[in-house]
């Protein structure tokens, strides 16, 4: 399992650095990376992967030759092929639920069976198995785990419970 954090606050590099120090074996990364500055700050803080809602060529160039995985966002078959041919080893299909959800992933995997895809946006723990079955290599569950209500109440036990529930569903989806 990997975890990423939304990258918009000035304190985020310090938070990521602390998480990397506390959990050195975890595959921690940063989402919503929109610029080279975001990428460099995240990499300096210890991010092992970066995700974007679109393909940011300059970010793709910055990570080339490093051990940091860049997962660019794509929406169309053309964008998938351009990102893959540009060096991406995996792409994030975003916003998948607005494009048809599970059926869209299944349709994309027909011509792009060799390109790993992360389904992102609007996915629930109950639907994650369907995305894996349709061909997604991974899913983004930030909305399902970090519910707005739990975050506003600072109900970290609820967030922990949702994460465990998601992990259980993920293992079941992958291992049957």
Secondary structure as UniProt FT lines:
FT   STRAND          2..6
FT   TURN            10..11
FT   HELIX           12..22
FT   TURN            24..25
FT   STRAND          27..31
FT   HELIX           36..44
FT   TURN            45..46
FT   STRAND          49..51
FT   HELIX           57..63
FT   TURN            64..65
FT   STRAND          69..74
FT   HELIX           77..85
FT   TURN            86..87
FT   STRAND          90..93
FT   TURN            94..95
FT   HELIX           96..99
FT   TURN            100..101
FT   HELIX           102..111
FT   TURN            112..114
FT   STRAND          116..120
FT   TURN            125..127
FT   HELIX           128..134
FT   STRAND          138..140
FT   HELIX           142..145
FT   HELIX           148..153
FT   HELIX           156..175
//
